[in-house]
Amino acid sequence: MKSHFFSADVVRFLAIISVIGIHLVIAISNRPDFFGGFFWWITFLLNSLFRSGVPLFIMLSGYLSLGKPVSNRQNTQKVIQRLSHPTHSLLCYF
């Protein structure tokens, strides 16, 4: 099995850009003084398109975890360990 998938990196990049886009346009699309204006419609459309980034992360996680020889018990223990020590799991990536 390949250890690196370029297409997974592309999907991850698109998902990251989408989530950043959500945070950028939500400040405009929720302002009542912009409701119904041209700029509001543009940000509303972008907000709708950017919302696909969150399910992309979920689908990518599922795709990358398929095919690994890990039992449900091992996977559950790994999740509990990461949730119980969140700073440890974040520091592993830096």
Protein Blocks (a to p, Z undefined) as FASTA:
>chain_A
ZZbdfklmmmmmmmmmmmmmmmmmmmmmmpmklgoiaklmmmmmmmmmmmmmmmmmmmmm
mmmmgoiacdfklmmmmmmmmmmmmmlmmmmmZZ
